[in-house]
Structure formats: structure tokens, C-alpha cells
Amino acid sequence: MIRALACAAALAAAPLAVSAATVNPGDVGSETKLLLPGVTAFEFTPTAETNFSFTITASGLTSDLSKVSFGYSSTAGEYTFDQILPIAPGLSFGVSMLEGLTADAPFTLYFFANGTLAAPVVTVAYSTDEAIPAPIPVPAAGGMLMLALAGLGGAAAVRRRK
């Protein structure tokens, strides 16, 4: 809880190292940054409603990686996770996936490094699905087709009665 509050306070008070990416449906990309003390942000601006998948990798001292927390911020709200990178003792590399994020407005992935000895390196790789298509209305001709089929069915029923 204290860590989450510290992240929120740092996000509000610390200057952000922001990198903006305009993302089109079907795009794939990645960006790598050093996690300096404070908040490091990756900003995304989708051009249409799109499903995102993220692969987040980090390398550095094990003791430093365990101090990195992660968050997501958008117009819909803000979410903070204590630690996104599962790290085994002695390892200096972590990988995590964040899938199924659907967005149609700008959002930010941010990392908060507090008390690290050396700056860990984080890479955020993303891929997007094609644009989510708008529902296609049934044309008026569909109703006319149904009436025509009903008329043919009615004509066949009259013939069978005779």
C-alpha cells in the first residue's frame, strides 16, 4: 500500500521522461529506456479503438529490478501494480506480458524506480490487432428478401391446398 502511494505521489510530483507514440491498428513497435529514479513513462495515442498486447522486459541488478513498480494511466482511471516483472533470486532479467488492453484514447504505461543503485533498462514492445470494425447494419434489402421468401412460401402453401 505504501509503495502504491509512493508511486502515485511520484507520478504527480516528478517530471516525466515521456515518449509519445501514435499507434495505428496493426502496428508493431518497441522502445527501450533507462529507468532513472522517479517515473519513466511510455505514452501511446491510438488512432482508432485497438486491442494492445505488451511484452515488458527489464535487465539490471536483481535488487534494483525488485524495486521497480508499474502502472497504467488513462482517461478511464489509473492502475498501479506493485511489481510486474517476476524475478527469481540471482537473476538480473525479467519478462512480463500485458495482453487484452483495448484503448481508443491516449494512455500511459509508467514505471517507478525507487532506491535503485544502477538504472535498470526496460523495453516495452507492443503489437496491435487490426481496427475493431464497427457493426455493419443489415441493409433494407434484407427485409425485402425476407418478405419475398415469405411470399414464395405462402404461394407454395396455397398450391398444396388445391
N, C-alpha and C positions, 0 to 999 in steps of 0.2 A: 504494500500500500504506500509506504514511504517512497519507494522507488518510483511508483506511478506519479505521485505528487511532485517529486523532483523533476521527472520528465516533463510534466505539464508546465511547471514553473520555468524550466529552462527553455521550453519551446516558446513561451510567451516573452521571456526576457532576453534570450540570447539572439544575437544576429544569426541569421540563417545563411548557410552556404547553399544556395538554391541553384538547381539546374532544371530548366523547364524543357519539356519535350512535348511537341504536338504529335499526337498519335492518331493515325488513320486506321480504320478497320483493316485487318490483315497484316499490319506492321509487325516487325520483329526488331529488337534492338537491345543494347546493353550500355551501361555506363559504370565506370569504376571511380571511387573516391577514397581518399584517406579520411578516416573518422577522427577529426580533431576534437579536443574537448568541447563539449557543448552539443549543439544539434547540427546534424548534416541532413539535408533534405533532397529528395528526388521528386520533382514536380511533374505531373502529367496533365495534359489537356487533350481529352479525346474530342475528335471532330464529329462523332456520332455515338449512339449507345453501343457499347462494345464490351465483350467479355475479355477480361485480362487474366493471364497466368504469369506469375513471377517466380523466378529462381533466384534466391539470395545466397551468395557465398561470401565468406569472410576468412581472412587469414591474419595471423598475428600471434602474440603471446597468449597462451591459454588463459592466464589470469586476466588479460585485457578483454578477450572475447567474452568472458563470463560477465563482464560489466557493461556490455552493450545491450540496450533495450531498443525496442522497435515500436513504431506507431503508424497509424493511418489516419489521415485527416481529410474530410471532405465537407461539402455543404450539408450532408446528411448527419454528420456528427464526427466525433473523434474517438479512436480506439487505441489503447496502449497495451502492449504485451510485455511482460517482464523480460523475457528472453526468447528470441525466435530461433537462435542457432543452437541446435543440440550439439554439445561438445563433450567428448569423452575425456577423462583425465589424461593429461600429457599431450593431447592433440592440439595443433595450432591451426586447424581448418574446420569450418562449419558450413553446412549447406541446409537450406530450408526452402520449402515450396509454399507459395500462397496462390491458390487457384480459385477460380469461380467468382472473382471480383467483377461485377458489372457496373460500369460507370458511363454517364453521359454528361458529366460536368467535371471541371478541374478537381484534382485531388493530389495529395502529397503523401509519400512514404517518407518517414523520417527516422533517423537513428540517433540515439543519445548515448554518448560515450562519457562516463563519469569516473574519474580516478584512474584512467589508463596510463600505463608507463610509456608505451610506444603506440603510435597511431595505428590501429588496425586498418586493413584495407577491405572495403566491401564492394562487391559488384552486384548490381541489380540488372538482371536480364529479364526482358518481358517479351511476350508474344500475345497477339490479339486474334480473336476469331474474326471472320468476316462480319460486316454490319448485321445487326439483328433486323431482319426485314419487317416492315410494317405489315399489319394484317391486310390481306387482299380481299376487298368486298366482292360478294357474288354479284355479277352483273345482272341487270334487269332481264337479260335474255334467259337467265336461268329459270326465272319464274315463268316466262313464256314457254320454255321447254317442258316444264312440269305440267302446265295446262294442256299442251299438245299431247303429251303422253297420257294424261287422264282422259282426254277426248278420244284417243285411239282405243284405250281400254274400255271406255263406255260404248263405243261403236261395236267393238268385238262382243261385248256382253249382249247388246241388242240383237246381233246376228245369231247368237247361240239360242236366244229365246224363240226365234221364229222358226 
